[in-house]
Amino acid sequence: MVCAMLGDQMSAGAITAEIPGIPTPSLRHWWWLIAVGAVVVAAVVAAVVVLVVQQQQAEALSRSKAAYASAIEAQSTAVEALAIAVAEGTALLDATPSEQLAEPAARIRLAAALEAARDRVPESGAGAVGRFDGDPAALDAARVEIETVTAEGDAARDAIRAAMDVVTRSHAAKALADARAALVTAIGSAEQVYAETVGRVADDGLRVELQVRIDAGNAVLGDADATAQTVQASAGAITEQATAVSAARAAIWQDVNGTWCAAKDPNDCVTVALPTLAGEPIVDSDVERTKAGCFRAETKRTGFMAGSTPSALTFCPAGLAYGVTNSTENVAYDRLVLDQRSDALYYRDAEVAAATASS
């Protein structure tokens, strides 16, 4: 506007007065001054624009560097998490054979996830800031690539964890199923022992405890929330008590071993050596309690008793009366009665003299 007014005034001859000592500027001089002013203004504007652009570029580069650094940190975390998952998944795979799983295919799934993950471990992008310094676009592109690879690593890690969870649950299901089957077997065996030992152990409290444990085992089988550890513990307790009951029955006959001499004739002696091989009964048929409470068993083994081969024998611990009609019985001592000599009592060789001293 100023230039326009000056131009109008100069064109109209308004600016014509001369100042003493100063030459009157011509129209050409006025245009030159205007041009210089315009150049200066343009230069200032250009400088401001450059500064603004540089500031924006600096800010953009700073944002790119910060985003890249964040991507590198996330990548580092992902690499570590994936490495841990691979290590733990491999350990679980090695420790869990297919026969320990309710679903063997779960192991195949875990193996496949581990194999795929080994190709997904991302390489570190550290140093890219230096390579792309001053180029936000290149730095952003590198960041996007790192984020993509990191996401793939995260997916591989998640696949491993999911497969591990399936294996763990399958293993637990198989362990529980096996434990329940073992408990059913233990209860069946214990019930047989309980039934076969009625009146055949010296301390019936052992059998009472066995029945308590059998009942507890049945309760565990009926508990839908019972864990494998609980079921295994119940089976172990039942088996332990059943073994104790069986051992109590066997202990009776182990006490029979030794030399016994007849009350009527201390020179008429027999030596008992019942078999005690592991897993083999020491008598051929179940022990029976007589009415008096003594223990009787059938046996057809040969060579177990020197001087006699009875078809059955009865053992009466001290305190129990057998009731031999033709002999005076001393219940203060252990006695043995042989079937084919039912009218004769046998005492331990070391006790026969004392047992018969008053008869």
TILUMMAR-479752 format. One line per field, with one value per residue: residue number from 1; x, y negated, z negated of N, C-alpha, C in turn. Coordinates in pm, whole numbers, plus 50000, padded with zeros to 5 digits. Layout:
REM TILUMMAR-479752
pos: NUM|...
nxx: X|...
nyy: Y|...
nzz: Z|...
caxx: X|...
cayy: Y|...
cazz: Z|...
cxx: X|...
cyy: Y|...
czz: Z|...
This chain:
REM TILUMMAR-479752
pos: 1|2|3|4|5|6|7|8|9|10|11|12|13|14|15|16|17|18|19|20|21|22|23|24|25|26|27|28|29|30|31|32|33|34|35|36|37|38|39|40|41|42|43|44|45|46|47|48|49|50|51|52|53|54|55|56|57|58|59|60|61|62|63|64|65|66|67|68|69|70|71|72|73|74|75|76|77|78|79|80|81|82|83|84|85|86|87|88|89|90|91|92|93|94|95|96|97|98|99|100|101|102|103|104|105|106|107|108|109|110|111|112|113|114|115|116|117|118|119|120|121|122|123|124|125|126|127|128|129|130|131|132|133|134|135|136|137|138|139|140|141|142|143|144|145|146|147|148|149|150|151|152|153|154|155|156|157|158|159|160|161|162|163|164|165|166|167|168|169|170|171|172|173|174|175|176|177|178|179|180|181|182|183|184|185|186|187|188|189|190|191|192|193|194|195|196|197|198|199|200|201|202|203|204|205|206|207|208|209|210|211|212|213|214|215|216|217|218|219|220|221|222|223|224|225|226|227|228|229|230|231|232|233|234|235|236|237|238|239|240|241|242|243|244|245|246|247|248|249|250|251|252|253|254|255|256|257|258|259|260|261|262|263|264|265|266|267|268|269|270|271|272|273|274|275|276|277|278|279|280|281|282|283|284|285|286|287|288|289|290|291|292|293|294|295|296|297|298|299|300|301|302|303|304|305|306|307|308|309|310|311|312|313|314|315|316|317|318|319|320|321|322|323|324|325|326|327|328|329|330|331|332|333|334|335|336|337|338|339|340|341|342|343|344|345|346|347|348|349|350|351|352|353|354|355|356|357|358|359
nxx: 50083|50192|50389|50233|50103|50319|50398|50179|50186|50431|50387|50199|50342|50365|50570|50807|50945|51249|51515|51739|52080|52051|52019|51742|51561|51530|51269|51358|51536|51367|51229|51439|51502|51270|51282|51508|51421|51217|51362|51507|51301|51202|51423|51436|51193|51238|51448|51321|51137|51312|51425|51198|51133|51365|51344|51112|51199|51397|51245|51087|51284|51371|51142|51128|51364|51311|51087|51204|51393|51221|51107|51329|51376|51141|51177|51403|51297|51109|51272|51405|51186|51091|51312|51315|51069|51117|51322|51194|50979|51112|51231|51002|50899|51100|51077|50833|50707|50510|50343|50269|50067|49727|49637|49831|49885|49920|50182|50308|50214|50340|50608|50610|50553|50781|50978|50902|50941|51214|51300|51213|51337|51416|51663|51883|51816|51983|52192|52098|52013|52240|52307|52098|52100|51970|51779|51468|51258|51376|51457|51211|51106|51281|51215|50948|50991|51133|50936|50751|50889|50930|50667|50608|50780|50663|50420|50510|50612|50374|50242|50399|50363|50088|50079|50233|50066|49857|49989|50062|49810|49711|49891|49836|49574|49609|49770|49590|49390|49536|49604|49355|49277|49471|49401|49149|49229|49389|49197|49034|49216|49273|49024|48994|49203|49113|48875|48977|49120|48969|48950|49207|49436|49644|49604|49324|49275|49430|49299|49063|49154|49233|48986|48884|49053|48993|48729|48775|48916|48720|48560|48726|48736|48481|48492|48482|48658|48899|49254|49533|49744|49612|49458|49659|49785|49586|49562|49817|49810|49615|49728|49955|49843|49708|49922|50037|49842|49852|50113|50094|49945|50125|50330|50250|50293|50559|50650|50619|50831|51107|51223|51017|50893|50734|50491|50439|50656|50958|51162|51052|51059|51005|51113|51032|51032|50911|50852|50968|50984|50997|50689|50566|50334|50353|50216|49997|49723|49466|49502|49326|49119|49076|48802|48888|49063|49312|49559|49522|49635|49639|49882|50081|50335|50654|50933|50943|50923|51113|51114|50841|50548|50295|49942|49816|49849|49829|49865|49902|49925|50074|49847|49611|49382|49398|49274|49327|49228|49351|49577|49760|49730|49934|49869|50031|50241|50362|50208|50202|50008|49980|49802|49789|49858|49677|49623|49841|50044|50280|50560|50783|51123|51295|51129|50977|51038|50984|50717|50594|50651|50481|50293
nyy: 50119|49879|49849|49827|49587|49410|49445|49341|49080|48999|49027|48833|48613|48519|48542|48339|48142|47991|48054|47850|47901|48172|48406|48430|48735|48955|49117|49368|49423|49452|49688|49866|49862|49968|50229|50331|50338|50522|50753|50789|50839|51074|51241|51258|51384|51625|51725|51766|51962|52169|52222|52310|52539|52692|52726|52880|53106|53192|53254|53458|53650|53696|53810|54040|54169|54215|54385|54596|54679|54768|54981|55148|55207|55346|55558|55681|55770|55949|56137|56250|56358|56544|56715|56822|56956|57147|57297|57393|57528|57725|57871|57969|58127|58323|58444|58564|58838|58990|59194|59109|58934|58834|58761|58830|58679|58422|58388|58398|58162|57973|58021|57941|57668|57581|57633|57458|57217|57191|57084|56833|56658|56334|56117|55883|55533|55330|55048|54951|54692|54540|54613|54507|54241|53919|53971|53996|54135|54372|54477|54516|54710|54921|54960|55049|55292|55429|55437|55600|55846|55889|55922|56162|56329|56309|56434|56691|56758|56752|56965|57180|57168|57220|57481|57610|57587|57754|58002|58023|58033|58264|58450|58441|58534|58797|58896|58880|59057|59297|59317|59346|59591|59755|59726|59848|60111|60156|60137|60358|60573|60538|60578|60848|60952|60871|61022|61281|61305|61322|61384|61482|61357|61250|60998|60838|60575|60478|60556|60412|60150|60171|60195|59943|59786|59884|59799|59524|59502|59568|59346|59147|59223|59151|58881|58616|58409|58492|58503|58634|58683|58711|58939|59127|59130|59243|59499|59594|59598|59792|60021|60045|60109|60345|60507|60518|60662|60908|60974|61010|61241|61416|61396|61546|61808|61803|61802|62063|62204|62410|62650|62902|63095|63395|63401|63636|63791|63678|63736|63770|63581|63310|63103|62789|62609|62385|62270|61950|61795|61503|61367|61612|61828|61941|62155|62396|62353|62125|61983|62097|62018|62203|62310|62255|62056|62109|62154|62295|62478|62607|62809|62932|62954|63097|63201|62987|63040|63212|63556|63595|63583|63410|63358|63143|62884|62749|62454|62334|62047|61938|61925|61987|62253|62578|62826|63108|63437|63664|63578|63385|63047|62764|62445|62230|62227|62226|62439|62722|62908|63201|63328|63610|63696|63626|63667|63592|63349|63102|62933|62652|62737|62632|62575|62791|62955|62789|62735|62981|63053|63061|63243
nzz: 50000|49916|50107|50328|50279|50280|50538|50669|50583|50683|50947|50982|50939|50689|50509|50519|50409|50328|50105|49943|50010|50037|50285|50497|50498|50768|50956|51018|50815|50595|50653|50638|50365|50264|50369|50245|49982|50005|50067|49833|49650|49761|49726|49450|49396|49529|49377|49135|49210|49277|49029|48892|49041|48997|48722|48709|48847|48674|48448|48555|48610|48351|48240|48394|48321|48049|48068|48202|48015|47815|47949|47973|47706|47643|47814|47702|47460|47560|47687|47468|47325|47510|47530|47272|47272|47470|47350|47116|47231|47378|47170|47043|47248|47273|47026|47025|47139|47404|47308|47061|47090|47122|47366|47617|47844|47760|47692|47938|48048|47883|47946|48213|48186|48052|48244|48448|48318|48293|48527|48509|48342|48289|48436|48284|48316|48250|48297|48527|48512|48547|48808|48955|48897|48896|49082|49058|49183|49281|49039|48913|49081|49029|48763|48783|48909|48710|48510|48635|48656|48384|48298|48424|48283|48030|48082|48135|47886|47736|47853|47773|47493|47477|47580|47388|47168|47245|47250|46979|46853|46971|46878|46604|46606|46695|46488|46277|46364|46373|46105|45985|46094|45979|45712|45708|45760|45533|45329|45393|45357|45087|44969|45017|44863|44613|44589|44595|44365|44139|43804|43813|43740|43474|43358|43398|43436|43637|43867|43835|43868|44132|44263|44210|44365|44616|44643|44643|44880|45070|45036|45135|45403|45473|45472|45676|45694|45606|45603|45794|45620|45374|45423|45474|45226|45067|45179|45122|44840|44793|44913|44755|44501|44560|44620|44368|44228|44364|44305|44032|44018|44138|43955|43742|43824|43875|43620|43557|43652|43573|43323|43188|42916|42803|42541|42405|42469|42456|42628|42871|43126|43355|43627|43739|44035|44200|44535|44646|44872|45077|45171|45173|45026|44686|44604|44752|44762|44648|44322|44039|43763|43469|43259|43009|43054|43147|43414|43732|44015|44347|44509|44766|44828|44882|44689|44516|44255|44040|43969|43982|44189|44196|44276|44187|43940|43609|43428|43108|42938|42628|42358|42486|42506|42641|42604|42590|42544|42431|42305|42068|42069|42082|42070|42042|42210|42550|42792|43016|43243|43429|43710|43760|43520|43319|43055|42917|42763|42854|42734|42737|42780|42590|42386|42314|42093|41868|41919|41883|41631|41408|41475
caxx: 50000|50284|50455|50132|50080|50438|50395|50077|50233|50540|50327|50125|50436|50347|50698|50898|51020|51390|51571|51871|52198|52025|51962|51607|51570|51450|51175|51436|51592|51260|51206|51554|51486|51159|51328|51598|51338|51146|51460|51537|51185|51198|51531|51395|51087|51300|51525|51224|51085|51418|51434|51079|51148|51470|51290|51019|51277|51463|51143|51050|51394|51370|51032|51165|51466|51245|51003|51293|51450|51116|51093|51445|51353|51036|51238|51489|51208|51049|51377|51426|51067|51086|51419|51270|50962|51179|51394|51097|50903|51200|51244|50875|50890|51193|51037|50698|50687|50371|50262|50225|49967|49595|49631|49969|49900|49960|50329|50342|50184|50445|50731|50596|50564|50922|51053|50869|50995|51359|51321|51147|51412|51455|51797|51880|51825|52068|52289|52030|52006|52361|52305|51995|52101|51930|51679|51355|51179|51447|51453|51075|51092|51353|51136|50833|51042|51163|50809|50690|50962|50902|50531|50617|50841|50562|50323|50575|50616|50238|50210|50469|50296|49959|50106|50278|49948|49784|50068|50052|49676|49699|49970|49761|49457|49657|49815|49470|49326|49619|49594|49223|49280|49553|49323|49047|49299|49431|49078|48995|49310|49259|48898|49019|49284|49026|48783|49050|49191|48874|48992|49333|49549|49639|49552|49221|49275|49492|49193|48970|49216|49230|48852|48873|49124|48916|48615|48827|48951|48596|48516|48812|48690|48356|48517|48519|48763|49021|49371|49611|49822|49521|49422|49778|49808|49487|49601|49935|49771|49543|49825|50040|49772|49682|50049|50055|49752|49909|50236|50054|49909|50248|50414|50207|50356|50703|50676|50613|50959|51190|51209|50910|50902|50606|50479|50444|50787|51047|51253|50976|51069|50997|51168|50950|51101|50817|50912|50944|51027|50921|50576|50513|50274|50428|50132|49928|49586|49452|49501|49195|49119|48990|48706|48962|49143|49441|49572|49535|49657|49672|50009|50119|50476|50741|51064|50942|50925|51193|51057|50697|50489|50153|49856|49775|49904|49762|49957|49831|50014|50053|49725|49496|49372|49360|49175|49361|49159|49434|49700|49747|49773|49984|49843|50130|50347|50319|50190|50182|49935|49983|49675|49794|49888|49592|49616|49970|50084|50423|50607|50914|51220|51357|51027|50901|51060|50908|50574|50544|50706|50375|50195
cayy: 50000|49763|49840|49780|49444|49339|49445|49250|48943|48967|49013|48706|48501|48460|48537|48266|48037|48021|48020|47790|47984|48314|48415|48486|48871|48977|49230|49494|49449|49503|49831|49946|49877|50063|50363|50378|50371|50648|50863|50810|50906|51212|51317|51285|51486|51752|51776|51818|52088|52271|52257|52390|52670|52764|52765|52990|53224|53238|53317|53584|53743|53731|53904|54166|54234|54263|54499|54706|54727|54844|55107|55229|55256|55448|55674|55747|55840|56060|56238|56318|56437|56657|56808|56892|57048|57259|57379|57462|57620|57838|57950|58039|58229|58431|58509|58618|58931|58998|59287|59041|58835|58883|58735|58826|58576|58297|58383|58365|58019|57897|58036|57857|57527|57554|57632|57334|57104|57180|57001|56704|56578|56214|56063|55750|55421|55225|54989|54895|54546|54486|54637|54424|54111|53808|54015|54048|54230|54500|54526|54564|54836|55022|54987|55131|55427|55489|55463|55715|55966|55907|55976|56303|56397|56316|56535|56822|56782|56784|57100|57274|57168|57287|57624|57657|57598|57875|58116|58028|58079|58402|58531|58447|58620|58936|58932|58901|59181|59410|59325|59401|59734|59820|59728|59953|60238|60167|60165|60496|60664|60523|60643|60992|60980|60854|61135|61406|61306|61321|61477|61547|61278|61239|60866|60805|60431|60453|60570|60301|60034|60195|60161|59797|59731|59922|59707|59392|59512|59559|59207|59073|59255|59080|58737|58570|58307|58552|58491|58757|58703|58761|59077|59209|59143|59336|59633|59633|59629|59920|60128|60059|60179|60481|60578|60541|60770|61031|61005|61060|61382|61490|61395|61658|61932|61790|61839|62209|62263|62455|62791|62927|63231|63440|63396|63772|63850|63569|63779|63768|63439|63272|62969|62718|62504|62346|62184|61805|61730|61381|61383|61749|61852|62036|62273|62415|62303|62016|62013|62098|62015|62304|62252|62207|61941|62152|62135|62423|62462|62723|62799|63054|62939|63203|63157|62870|63084|63334|63657|63611|63512|63399|63292|63018|62864|62644|62385|62264|61962|61943|61860|62045|62398|62656|62921|63247|63517|63765|63518|63271|62932|62649|62330|62124|62242|62250|62580|62761|63034|63252|63394|63755|63725|63528|63689|63557|63210|63077|62805|62617|62827|62566|62554|62913|63003|62703|62748|63111|63085|63085|63339
cazz: 50000|49912|50239|50424|50255|50329|50684|50715|50559|50777|51081|50986|50921|50556|50436|50610|50336|50307|49974|49969|49984|50066|50419|50502|50557|50889|50946|51024|50681|50508|50684|50590|50220|50241|50404|50139|49866|50032|50058|49690|49590|49812|49662|49311|49401|49568|49262|49037|49264|49264|48888|48858|49103|48926|48593|48733|48881|48552|48365|48619|48588|48209|48220|48459|48237|47928|48104|48235|47889|47749|48022|47937|47569|47651|47879|47604|47367|47633|47708|47340|47294|47602|47492|47152|47312|47543|47252|47030|47315|47409|47047|47023|47353|47239|46901|47035|47252|47451|47228|46939|47129|47160|47510|47666|47948|47695|47697|48077|48064|47816|48025|48333|48144|48022|48370|48517|48242|48313|48646|48485|48247|48363|48417|48225|48409|48191|48389|48644|48497|48610|48953|49017|48831|48983|49179|48980|49261|49279|48902|48891|49156|48953|48643|48821|48935|48579|48443|48701|48613|48241|48287|48462|48169|47924|48123|48117|47742|47691|47902|47684|47364|47493|47595|47258|47083|47287|47203|46833|46817|47016|46784|46478|46628|46700|46354|46196|46410|46327|45959|45952|46128|45876|45588|45724|45743|45393|45249|45421|45291|44942|44929|45017|44744|44497|44582|44574|44236|44027|43700|43848|43692|43328|43323|43498|43457|43768|43968|43817|43932|44276|44311|44205|44481|44735|44650|44683|45022|45147|45030|45228|45539|45497|45469|45811|45684|45551|45689|45810|45498|45272|45458|45454|45082|45016|45225|45046|44703|44794|44941|44637|44394|44606|44603|44225|44190|44418|44229|43900|44035|44164|43834|43658|43869|43857|43481|43544|43689|43461|43284|43092|42862|42749|42394|42354|42493|42495|42734|42996|43165|43497|43654|43837|44112|44305|44639|44632|44995|45106|45259|45169|44894|44604|44594|44879|44757|44552|44180|43976|43617|43406|43165|42891|43094|43201|43559|43802|44159|44429|44581|44835|44866|44832|44645|44429|44116|44025|43881|44001|44304|44164|44373|44125|43805|43533|43339|43000|42859|42483|42313|42555|42480|42758|42554|42621|42441|42366|42256|41979|42148|42005|42159|42018|42310|42688|42823|43155|43257|43565|43739|43745|43380|43253|42912|42857|42764|42869|42680|42787|42716|42474|42284|42288|41955|41775|41947|41838|41498|41310|41527
cxx: 50087|50347|50357|50109|50197|50437|50295|50124|50343|50483|50255|50216|50426|50477|50799|50979|51161|51432|51710|51983|52176|51959|51823|51613|51479|51357|51248|51492|51487|51232|51320|51542|51374|51204|51418|51518|51265|51238|51490|51422|51177|51303|51495|51290|51146|51378|51434|51170|51186|51429|51317|51091|51252|51422|51196|51094|51347|51365|51101|51157|51398|51260|51066|51267|51403|51161|51090|51353|51348|51097|51208|51427|51249|51090|51324|51407|51149|51149|51398|51308|51057|51192|51379|51162|51019|51249|51296|51015|50984|51215|51117|50860|50978|51146|50901|50683|50539|50285|50215|50116|49834|49575|49774|49992|49943|50112|50376|50321|50295|50575|50727|50611|50708|51005|51027|50932|51143|51393|51265|51221|51464|51598|51786|51895|51911|52170|52225|52019|52126|52358|52209|51991|52067|51825|51562|51275|51244|51443|51316|51052|51161|51276|51018|50875|51071|51033|50739|50755|50936|50764|50529|50678|50743|50460|50381|50581|50479|50197|50275|50397|50162|49978|50153|50159|49868|49856|50053|49916|49655|49775|49896|49640|49497|49700|49695|49401|49403|49607|49460|49217|49360|49479|49215|49110|49338|49313|49034|49085|49293|49131|48915|49100|49197|48935|48855|49118|49096|48917|49127|49456|49532|49576|49452|49211|49340|49388|49092|49025|49216|49093|48830|48937|49054|48798|48661|48863|48828|48542|48598|48769|48562|48371|48567|48633|48894|49136|49443|49690|49735|49486|49540|49805|49711|49523|49721|49900|49700|49639|49914|49971|49740|49807|50073|49966|49807|50033|50203|50013|50034|50334|50377|50282|50508|50743|50677|50750|51041|51164|51108|50920|50771|50607|50492|50581|50881|51147|51184|50968|51056|51053|51088|51034|51012|50885|50876|50992|50937|50809|50514|50456|50352|50346|50049|49784|49577|49449|49358|49211|49027|48894|48777|49049|49281|49440|49600|49552|49687|49809|50043|50265|50556|50873|51063|50948|51000|51124|50908|50652|50339|50075|49806|49840|49830|49860|49873|49931|49979|49928|49600|49496|49327|49254|49202|49308|49250|49564|49668|49809|49816|49974|49940|50241|50285|50309|50167|50112|49939|49858|49681|49831|49806|49580|49744|49997|50234|50454|50743|51018|51282|51259|50955|50918|50981|50760|50516|50588|50597|50275|50225
cyy: 49876|49740|49784|49631|49361|49332|49347|49105|48903|48947|48880|48586|48439|48446|48471|48163|48080|47973|47968|47885|48129|48322|48476|48621|48878|49096|49362|49527|49502|49651|49918|49970|49977|50206|50420|50419|50502|50768|50895|50885|51052|51299|51355|51396|51622|51811|51836|51953|52200|52319|52346|52531|52755|52813|52884|53119|53282|53310|53452|53689|53790|53832|54041|54243|54292|54386|54620|54766|54811|54980|55202|55288|55367|55576|55753|55829|55964|56173|56319|56409|56560|56760|56889|56995|57170|57353|57460|57563|57744|57930|58032|58152|58348|58511|58578|58709|58945|59087|59225|58938|58901|58866|58723|58718|58442|58280|58345|58216|57933|57904|57948|57710|57490|57545|57502|57214|57084|57096|56860|56617|56455|56172|55921|55642|55309|55176|54926|54744|54480|54499|54541|54283|54002|53845|54078|54154|54368|54563|54583|54697|54950|55061|55077|55275|55500|55525|55584|55845|55996|55968|56124|56385|56413|56425|56675|56859|56823|56925|57206|57284|57241|57438|57686|57678|57724|57999|58133|58082|58224|58496|58547|58540|58767|58983|58961|59031|59303|59429|59386|59551|59812|59829|59836|60090|60261|60201|60310|60596|60660|60590|60794|61032|60973|60976|61265|61414|61295|61426|61540|61463|61260|61107|60823|60655|60393|60460|60455|60176|60049|60158|60010|59735|59767|59827|59567|59391|59503|59417|59121|59099|59180|58930|58691|58470|58362|58541|58625|58788|58760|58907|59170|59233|59245|59480|59683|59673|59764|60036|60153|60140|60323|60567|60611|60655|60904|61073|61059|61206|61466|61501|61510|61784|61923|61827|61990|62273|62297|62602|62804|63073|63267|63437|63535|63835|63739|63607|63783|63621|63422|63131|62905|62609|62465|62254|62038|61730|61611|61410|61521|61776|61957|62160|62279|62365|62197|62067|62009|62088|62126|62235|62193|62086|61979|62139|62269|62396|62596|62702|62933|63047|63054|63143|63037|62911|63216|63430|63677|63535|63501|63334|63160|63007|62748|62586|62308|62179|61974|61866|61915|62197|62470|62759|63064|63335|63609|63707|63405|63151|62819|62526|62215|62126|62259|62401|62602|62895|63074|63334|63544|63796|63631|63549|63649|63407|63201|62939|62774|62697|62766|62552|62680|62964|62921|62721|62876|63145|63120|63189|63480
czz: 50000|50048|50341|50409|50306|50481|50738|50701|50656|50916|51094|50965|50786|50484|50530|50536|50314|50169|49999|49930|50016|50201|50414|50570|50678|50865|50945|50888|50586|50533|50635|50439|50187|50267|50295|50015|49884|50018|49912|49623|49634|49745|49520|49308|49433|49451|49157|49082|49248|49119|48846|48913|49030|48789|48607|48765|48758|48461|48422|48597|48443|48179|48278|48375|48110|47956|48136|48107|47813|47815|47988|47799|47568|47715|47782|47505|47434|47655|47581|47306|47383|47566|47369|47187|47384|47445|47166|47109|47349|47288|47022|47124|47318|47118|46910|47156|47285|47363|47096|46967|47162|47310|47564|47773|47889|47701|47837|48102|48000|47895|48149|48298|48114|48149|48446|48449|48266|48436|48627|48385|48320|48334|48364|48331|48356|48292|48509|48635|48563|48761|49023|48957|48931|49083|49103|49056|49260|49141|48868|48962|49082|48827|48675|48846|48804|48507|48504|48656|48466|48221|48324|48349|48055|47956|48103|47970|47690|47735|47814|47551|47371|47503|47463|47164|47117|47237|47052|46789|46857|46922|46652|46491|46629|46562|46264|46234|46362|46177|45917|45982|46023|45744|45594|45702|45597|45303|45269|45350|45140|44892|44925|44893|44619|44479|44546|44437|44117|43925|43723|43815|43542|43284|43430|43521|43590|43878|43958|43886|44084|44332|44310|44328|44612|44753|44694|44831|45111|45148|45126|45372|45573|45498|45606|45808|45631|45650|45699|45683|45386|45297|45435|45306|45022|45054|45146|44904|44695|44815|44820|44526|44433|44591|44456|44177|44239|44341|44092|43909|44056|44039|43742|43695|43866|43714|43461|43572|43565|43430|43171|43046|42792|42596|42333|42367|42543|42604|42871|43041|43317|43511|43767|43904|44229|44406|44616|44756|45025|45205|45258|45030|44816|44573|44721|44879|44648|44409|44127|43825|43566|43311|43043|42924|43144|43352|43627|43951|44223|44492|44641|44880|44806|44789|44553|44282|44106|43929|43899|44125|44282|44278|44319|43988|43741|43433|43235|42922|42710|42446|42376|42535|42608|42719|42597|42508|42364|42311|42160|42049|42057|42094|42135|42123|42449|42711|42972|43156|43404|43589|43712|43603|43292|43103|42841|42872|42776|42812|42743|42709|42591|42359|42243|42146|41854|41794|41892|41697|41398|41355|41480
